[in-house]
Amino acid sequence: MTALHIYHSDNSLLMLGLSGHDIPGPVIRIGCRNNASFVDLFARLLAGRQRFDRIIIDCHGAPGEISFGEDRSFHDGWFRDQRAYMGGQSFATPGAHILFSGCNVAEGPGGWSFLTEAARCMLIGVGGQAKGWTSVGFGNPLTGRVVHLTGHPRTVHVDGSGQVTRREGA
């Protein structure tokens, strides 16, 4: 199956070349320059026919939220609202894995809530898991990417109806 890698492009072509996770199999990489481009991409993916078994989102983060370089952020409420508009559709395959690789995304009660609502939204009708980090991470000055060398991952598993079936992590 194909993986989807969404990354904060930050106006840097160098970033694409250096931003790759070691993702096996075919990968579609799409850069988002700002929050508006993420919203547009989300809508295009939902309207399209392609489905992904792995979705990796490299962006900025804070406890319980992600962003693509602007003040406004995407938090649990945004994903909860999007779920209402999705009509039971997903751009993920059954059992898909989503990774939010932003600083502190999964930290604290807000982190659990974010992962839960993001999983319920993006995995509606298919089930799977959403994972995020509790650490700050370290920025690479050449790429602007954040690498998580410390902290703990947290994972929320949901079934196709959006019910949480398991939580993992400290």
N, C-alpha and C positions, 0 to 999 in steps of 0.2 A: 504494500500500500504506500501511498504518498504522504509525506510529512509536509506541514506548513510551518514556515519560520517567518514570523512577523517581527520586525525589528525597528527600533527608532533610528531612522536614517541620518538625522542630524546634518543634512546637506553634505554628507561625506561619502564619496564613492569608495574611498579606502576602507570605510567601515564594513561594506558588504564583503570585501575580500578577506578581512580579518575577523569578521563577526561570527563565523561558522562554528556552531557546536559540532561535535562529532556525531552527526545524525546519519544512521545507516539508511540505505535505500534512496529512492528518488525524493528530492526535496524541492519545494517551491518556496522561494524567498521573496518576501514583499516588504519593502521599506515604507514606513509611515513617518513623514516629516513633522507631523503635528497631530493633535487630538482629532481635528476634523477629518484628516485622512484615515484615521483608524475607524471613525464612525462610518465613513463612506465604504471602506473595505469590508467592514462587518456586514453592511447591507448587500454589497455585491456578492460576498461569499454565500450569504443566505439565499440570494436569488439564483445563484449558479447551481450547477449540477455536480460539481466535483466535491468529493468527501475526503476527509483526512483522518488517519488513525493516530497521528501525533501532531499536536499544535504547540509550538514553542513561541512564547511572546517575550522578547527582550526589550525592556523599556525601563523608564524610571519608576520608582516605587516608594511607598511609605506604608506604615502599618494600615492594612485594609484598603489599599488603593494603588492604581497604576496611572501613569501619564506618559505622554510622548513629548515632553519638554515644555509644557505650558503650565500655567497656574491651575487650570481646571483639571480635575482628575476623574477617573472612572472608579467608582466604589461599588459596594454591594447593592445600593439602591439603583444605580444605572443598569446593572445586570438584571436585577429584579424587574425593572421597567421594560427592558428589552425582551425579556421572556414573554411578556404579555403580547408583544407585537409579532413574535416569531411563529405563532400558529402551530406549535408542535414540531416545527422544522429545525433541523440542525445541519451544519456543514461538517459534522464529525461522523465517523463510523461507529457501530456498536463497540463498546469497550475502549473507546479512545482515551488517550492520555494528553492532558494539557499541562504545560509547565509555564508558570509566570516567573521569569527570571529578573525581577526588579528588587531593589533594596527593601527589605523588611515587609514585603507584601503580606506575608503570612503571620506577622508578629501580633501577639495579643488577641483579645476577643474580636477586634475588628478584622484581623487576619483570617480567623476561622469563618467569620461571617462572609468576608469577601470570597474566599475559596468556595464556600457552600453555594452562594448565589451565582458565582461565575460557572460552577459546575452545573447547577440546575438550569441555567440559561443555555450554555453552549452545548450541553449534552442531553438536551430534552429529546425524548423519544428513543435515545440510543444507550444512555448510561455510560459510565466510565469514571475517570478520576481527574481531579485538578490538584496540582502541586505548586507550592510556593516556598520561598525562603524566609527565615526569621532573622537573617543577618544583614548588616549594612553593605557588605561587599567592598571591593576595591576597584576604583576606576582606572582604566588604561588610558593614559594621555594621548596615545596615538589613535585610538579607535573610539574613545568615549564609552566603551563597553564596561559593564560591571561584572566582576568575577567574584563568586561566593566561595571563599576559602574557609570560612567559619560559619557558625550558626547551624540551624537544624531545618531540614525540610519538613513541611506539613502537607498532608494529603487528605483530601476528602473524596470518598467514593460515593457515587449516586447511581440509582437504577434509572431506567428509562422514564419513570414518572417524576423523577426529581427528588425522590426520597433518599436521604443519607443512609447508606448501608454500613459505612465504616469510616472512622477517622484515625489517622496515623500521625505520630509526631509529638514532640514535647510541647 
